[in-house]
Each structure stands twice: as C-alpha cells, then as structure tokens.
Amino acid sequence: MKHLRILLIAAALVSAFTVSVFAAEFYDVPKDAWFYSYVDELSDSGAINGVGGGCFSPASNVKHAEILKLVLSISGKEIKTLVNPGDEGYMWYSNILSAADEYGIAEMGTYDPEGYASREDVAGYIVKSMGWENASHPSDVFIDTDSDNAEILYQKDIVTGVAGGDGYSFNGDSDISRAETAALVYRTANYDCLELKQLTYLADAEGFKFRNPVEVSDWEKIIMYMGRNNLSEYTAIYSGDFTVESDEFADAICQNVLDAYTSCYERCNEYFCYYLNTSVESGYIRNTFVLKVTMKNSEFEDDRLASMRKEFFELTQAETEKLIEEGKITADMSEKEKAKAIFAYVCRKCSYDNSSANKIRHFGYSAVTTGKTVCQGYTNLLNTMLKSVGIWCESVPGKIKNRFGTDHHIWTRAMIDGEITYIDVTYADTANANPDYGDYSYFCVSKEGLAKDRIWNEDEVK
C-alpha cells in the first residue's frame, strides 16, 4: 500500500532534483545515515532524485516553491494551468503558487518563492494542505516553541524533535534540508495508510541527558521518557555552574521529583501502573551532587515488570492492527468513529475482576492477556489503543459516588475531532446495557455530564 501512495508524488520534485538513481548509488547517502531509508524508498519509487554526479546533497536547503509543489502533490491537490511557458512573467512555479493560494496553503506575496523555507514554514504548509488544522494534539511537546503546527505533526509521528540538554526542540526557525524534506515527504505521504503510532521515543535511551533538572516540569519530561523507554532507573548528575545551596534545597528537588512522578502516573497510567514503590536518593560523589530515581514494585521482580510492560504494548499494538485488518478501523474514519471501534473492542475483550489474590488485575497487561481486569486495566488498554491511531488522551483518576459514599476510580479524557470529551469504558462494560459493545452513554461524555456522579481534582488538559 505504501508504494502505491508514494507513486502519487513521483513528479513532485522536478525542479529541485534532476538525476534519478537509487539511494544506494548516492555517494553522500551512506546506509547508516538516519535519512537513508527515506531517500531509498522515495528514490526507488521515482519520487525524488539527485542533483547529478551521483550526489543527493542531503544538507542543502529547499526553497518555498519546491516545498509547495511537494505538499500540493502529496495531498492530491490539482495544480491548474493558468500561465503557460512563454507567457509574460512565467516562472516554473507560477501555477504552483496560484494553487497554494487557492487552497489556503500559502498566501501569494507573503513569502519569497525562491527563498529558503524554514521548518515552521513547512510544518504549516503540510498541516494546511492535509486539512489537519483542527487535529487533536498534545501541548508543550517542544521546549523552543508552542507552534500548533509542530505539535500536530508530532502527534502524527511526522516530526519527532531533536533531543537536547533540556528536552526536545523543533528548531522551527531553521532552514529545512533535503534530507529532512525526504523524511517529511515520506511520512506525510504514507500517513493515511494508517500506520500505527509507536508509543516510544525514537531517541537512544542512553542519549537523553537533561542538564541539572530542578523544576517539576523538568522531571515530568524525564519520568515520561523513562516510562516510554521501559526504564526503571534514572540518575541525574548536576554539573557546571549548578550548586546545591542547602539540604532544604536538595529536599525540595526530591519532592519535585515525586510530584512529577505522581503527575505522570495519573495522566499516563498505562506506563506507570506497574510501579507502586518510587524512591529518590540524593547525595554527593566527589563533590558532585547526584540524584537517582528508582521505580519498583515490591510484589514483582524488576525483570518481570519490564517483561509485562513490553508485552502489553506489543500485544495492544497487534490488537489494533487486527481491527484495521478486519476493516473495523479505516483511514477515512473520523476520530470519533475510530475511538468508537476501539471502545467496543475493549468492552468485548474485558470483564471486571477485582480478585485480590491476583496482583496483575490492576495492570493493562492483565486486560490484554486475560481479559480480566479492573478500571485501571480497562482504561490503560483503551488509552493505549487510542494513542496508537493518533488520538490524544490521558487517564483521569478520581472518585465515583455511590450509595455507600465514594470509591476510587479512573477513566479517560480525550481530544476527539478537536473536542475534549470523556470516556468511562469500565462502567460502559459493567453496566451491561449492551454486553457485546458497551453502554454508549459512557462514550464521549461532556465534563458536566460526567461530573454528576464523579469527582476529580484536576480537570485541566496538560
């Protein structure tokens, strides 16, 4: 399927790339280069070419007109012939600029078509050409920008950001290279093939070093990185101009770590439900302040926890792929339709079982392997499957009112088709109004509707 999709963009880089060869024949595209596979796939299909002499020139920059021709092509937009060669004022990109203006992608006169495009320019062009302006997306993904365009492309796995000292950067003001262009073209062209979003960072776990983390927000990034990479330990070494002024200050950092862990545990419970014992140790090693975070569960060996987490994500990914293969989730569905198919699957798959003798009942692992679980497992399975098809969501811990008072509970908050909504798949299943598909009165509920019998402390999207 991906090769058919790639062929749609085969003529997109006519002006920028001239000599067609396979990536393996470009002497400046080694097989160990991060962009090799993108250039290889696209050059193999004829979508992009080199600049002559066996050279691809991956570091060279790309112009606005060239990018606009690409995004028009990959989004299937028609480029009408309004001006012909030989007409007064004709340039090779004249009709491209008119089409980009007609479709609302780029307003003529607001940019230099022969000037170099920035990463932010390209992000905006892609989002507008694909009609993703109202797509759901996380916030504060990148430390150097709050661009909606960048965050939408991150949610769709088209950009991943660059790991740095304090987190991930988008570098939106930088020019975009031919190598980066190949990556964005390939990912965007293949997005509607419904390739599943992998729930891990792409960076090397050993390469993520956050310089002198102090604030809760610093540690939230680190702990989320640990969760997504199945890491149970992280050591921060404070260096440079950093000094710990007092024991009270060191204690405050440790408390910030615990607060960050609590926040991550609550919002992304599918990663952290396995860890009930989190400790923070701090001290000096040869006059250098060192802080170590360890996540454990006294009921299980570390290897067992890591194995269950890994198997949970692999099996959940496989179950989502099965729904796609069966046609229950398709690329042309709205986010609500995709979410509804996943909601129905979880209701069919799971049954409520609060067996105190079986400690794994509280893990998403139990939900996907045995179908026996509690609210935490229901929610973790639902959320992971939603995220795998690109729907932003988070877990919401709180309490539910009943005739005995209140009970602890957890459910889902999601952004679906641009709207914040709530899903309680546990109660949808246990209500038994429709045992095969669930009670849809618990699907896509407003905050006000859910608050009638539920209590939670934090109702702001983070």
N, C-alpha and C positions, 0 to 999 in steps of 0.2 A: 504493500500500500504506500509506503513512504516513497518508493521510486516513482510511482505514478504522480505523486504530489510534487516531487522535485521537478519532474519534466515540465510542469506548468510554468516554471520560472527560467526555462532554458535560455530565453533570449534577453534576460534582464540586464546583463552586464556588458552589452555590446560595446558601449563607448569606453568603459573602464578597463576591460580585459579583452585581449585580442587573439592570443595564440592558444589553441585548445590542446592540453596534454593532461595525463593523469597526475595526481599529486605525487606519486612515487617518482615522476620524471622531473619535478621541480627540485632543483638542487638546493633551494633555500627553504624547503618544506621537509625537514627530517621526520622520520617516523615517530620519534619520541617528542615531537613538538605538541603542545596542548591543542593546537588547531588542526593537526594533521587529518584527523578523521573527518572534520567538516569539509576541508578543502578536497580531500579524497572523494567523499560522497558526491559533492557538487560538481567537481571537475569530471568525475566518471560519468555523470548524467548529462554533461554538457552545459550545466547551469552557469559555471564560472570558468574563466580562462586565465592564462598568464599574461605577462607583458612582453614576452618574446625572449629568445635566447635561453630557454629552459628556466626562466625566473618567474616566480609568482609575486615577489616583493611584498611579503606579508606585513611589513612595518609601515608601508606607505599609507598615506591618508586618503580618504574618499570624499568626494565633493557632494554638495546638496543635490544637484541634478542627478547624479549617479544613484544616490540613495533613494530619491523619489521614484526613479524608474523601477528600482527593485521593489519597493513597497507596493507600488501600483500593481506590479506583476504578481507578487505572491498573494495579494489579497483579491486577485481576479478582477481588478478594475479595468474598464475599457479606456484606451487612450485614443481619442478621436483625432482624425487628421484634419486640423483646422488650418495649418500652414504647411506648405509644400516646399521641398528644396528648390531654390531659385527665387522664391518669393522674397520680397524686401524684408530685411530684418530676421530672416530664418536662421535659427540655430538648431543643432541636432536635438536639443532638449525643449524646443518651443512647445510642442504638443504635450510633452510630459508636464511642464509647468502649468499649462492650462487645465489638464486633467486633475492634477494635485489640488489646484484651486477650486475646481468644480466639486470635488468630493470632500472639500473641507479639511484636507490633509495639511496643506501649506498655502498661505495666502501670498499671491504674487506681489512682488515688490517689498516684502518684509525680510528677504534674505538674498544673498548673492549666490546664484546657481552654480557658479564656478568656484565659490569659496568652500573651504573645508567644513564639513558638518561635525558638530560635537556629539558626544554620546547622548546628551539630553535631547538634542535635536532629533536624533534617530529614534530614541525612545518615544518621543511624541508622534513622529511620523508613523511608526509601527502601530501604536495604540489607536490612532485615529483611522488608519487605513483598515484595521481589522475590526473596528467598531467596539473597542474594549473600554471606552471612556468611563462607563459606569460599572465596570467589572469589580467584584469584591477584591480586596487586597489588605494585607497587614499594614501596620503603621510603624514608623521608626525602625525600618529594616536597616537603613544605611546611616552611618554616623555623619556623613557630609552633605546630606540632602534630605528634604522631606517631599521630593517630587512624587506625585501620584503616578506619573508615567513609569518611573523607575520601579516603584513598588508593585505596580500591576505586572510588569514584565518579570519581576522576581517571583511573584505568586505563580506565574505560568511557566517558571523554570526557563525563561529565555535569557535572563541575566542572573548571575549569582553574586556579583560583587567581588571585591578584592580584599582578602584578609590583611589586616594591618595591626598596628600596635594597640588600637583601642576598639577594634571590631571590624566591620565590613564597610568598604567605601564604594560608591558608584562612579566617582570621578566624572560627573556629568559635564564639566566644562572642557574636558579633554577632547581632542580630535579623535575620530574613530579610524582604526587601521583596517587594512584589507583582511587581515586575519580575524579581527573582531567582527567585521562585516560578514565573513563566511559563516561564523558561528551563529550570528543573529538570523541570517537568512535561513540557514538550515533549521534552526529551532522553530522559527515562526512558520515556515512553510509546512512543517510537519506537526504543528500544534493540533490542528483539527483531526489528526489521525487518532487522537485520544490516547496518546502515550501517557502512562501514569506518572504522576509526580512522585519521585522517590523522596522519602521522608528523612533524608540525611543531608548534612552539609557536604559539599564537594571538596572542601579543603582537607589537607592532610591533618589528621588529629595532632600530630607532633608539631605542626607548623603554626598552631594557633597560640600566640602568646600575647596576653593582654597586659600592657605596661602599668604597673602599680595600681591595680583596681581597688577602689575605696568605696564608691557610692553603691547603693542598692542596684541602680541601673547597670553599673559595670558588671556586677556579679550575676545579674539576670542573664546577660549575654553569655557569660562563661558557663553558667549552670545549664542553660539551654543547649549550648554546644556539647556539654558532657552528655546530656540526655540524648541528643540526636546522634551521637557517635558511640553510644553504649560504653561510656567511660564512668567508672565509679570513683575515681580519684583525680584531683587536680591540685597542683602546687604552684602558688604564685610567689615569685622571688622579687622583692621590692628593691629597686636599684636606682642609680643615678642620683638625682637631687632629692629623692624621697627620704624622709626621716620620720620615725615614729616618735612623736613628741612625748608620749606618756603611756602608761599601762591603760589608762582610761580610753585613750585614742585607739589603741590596739583592740581593746574590748569592743569599742564601737564598730570597728571594721568587722570583727567576728559576728556581731549582731546583725550587721548589714548583710552578711553572707546568709545567715539563717532566714532573714526576712526575704531575701531574693529567692532562696530555695522554696519557701512557703508560697510565694507568688507563682513560681514556675510549676510547683506541684499542683496547685489549684487550677491553673489555666491550661496546662498541658499534661494532664494526669496520665495520659497513655504512656508517657515516657517515665514518669516518676512514681507510679503506684507501687512499684516493686520495692521501693526504698522507704523503710519506716524508721531507720536509725541514721541520722545525718550528723556528723561531728565536724567541728572546726578546731584545728590546732594551730597555735602560732608561737613563734619564738625566734631566737637569733642563732644563726650559724655563721661563725667567723664575722661577727658584727653586721651581718646582713639579715634583715627581717624577712622571715619566711612564713607563709600561711598555707595550710593544707586542708582541703575539703575532702571528706570521705563519705560516700553514700553506701549504706549497707542495709541488710535485713537479717536480724538475728535468727530468724526461722529457717534461712536458706544459706547455703554456701554461695560465695561470690560467683563461681563458675555456673552454678545452676541459675542464678538470677540473670546473668548475661545471656545464657542459652535461651531462657524463656522469652526474654525481651526480643532477641534476634528472631526466634521462631515466630513470635507474634506478628512482627512486621512483615516477614516473608509470607506467612500464610494469609494475612489480611490482604496483602498485595495480590496474591493469587486468587483470592475470592472475588476481589474487584475485577480482575481480568476475566474471570469466568462470567460475571454479569455482563461484561462488554461482549464477550464471545457469543453469549446467548441472546444478544440484542436487547437486553433489558436496560442498558445504558448505551446511548449513541452520541456521536459528536454533535448532532444538530439539536439535541435536547437543551432546554433551559436548565439553569442550575437547580431550580425547584424540582423539575422532573427527575434529574439525576439524584437529587437528595431523597426524593420520594421512593425511588427504586432501592436505594441503599437502606432507607428506613424500613421498608417492607422486608428486605433480606434479613436485617438484624432481628426483627420480630419473629420471623420464621425460624431463624437459626437458634435463638436463645430461649431459655426458660429460667425463671427466677429460682435460685437455690442458695439459701443462706446457711449451708451446712458449716457449723463452726469447726468440725473436725477436718475440713479441707481448706487449708490456708490459701490455696490458689484461686478460690472462688472470687476474690476481690481483684484479680488481675484480668486485663484484657486477654491474656494468654488462655485463661480458662474459657472465656466466651468463644474464642475461635477454635479451640481444640476439642472441647467437650460440649459446648452449648449451655453449660450450667454456670451461672454467674449471678452477681448482684448488680446494683445500679452502677457501680464503678466500672465493671466489666462491660455492661451494655453500652455505657457512654464512651468508653475507650475504643470499642470496636466501631461504633458509629462514627466517631470523630476521625479516626484514622482513615476510614474508607472515604469520608467526605474530603479530607485533605488530599487523598491520593488522586481525586479527579479535579483538584484545583479549587475547592470550596473552602474559604476561610472559616474556621470555627475554633472554639475553645470550650473547655469544661467550666461549669459553674457549680461550686459547692455551696450548699445552703441547708435549709431545713424545710420539711413539709409538714403542714398542720394536719392533725388527725384527732379523733375523739379522745385520745389518750394524752394529747399535748402536741409535741413535735418530735420528728425523727430526722436524723441526718440523711441527706440525700445529695445526689449530684446529677446534673443534666447538661444540655448543650446550648450554647449561644452561637449562632452562625450568621454570616452575611451572605444572603442568597438573593441573586438577581438585584444586588445593590441595596437590599434592605436588611436591617438587623432583625433577627427573629429567634425564637426559642423552640427547642425540641426536647421532649422527655420520652425517650424511646423505652425506658423501663416501664413507666406507667402505661404507655401505649400498648405494651405487650401484656402486662399483668392485669390490665382492665378486662382483657378477654372479650372485648366487643367484637373483634374480628381476629380470631387466633391465627389465621393464615397470613394476615397482612398488618395487623395492628389497628389501634384506635386512632384515627387521623385527627381527632380533636386535640391530640398532644403533638401534632406535627405543624411546625411553622406557626407558633402561638405568639401573640404580642407580649411585651413585658407586662403590660397592665393585666392581660388575661392570666398570665402565669402567677402574678403576684397575689391573686385572690387566695391561694392556699399554699404559697411558698414564700420563704423568707431568705434573702441573701444580702450580704453586707456591701458588696461591690458590684455595681451594675453599669460601670463604665467600660467601654471597649478599650482594651490596652493594645 
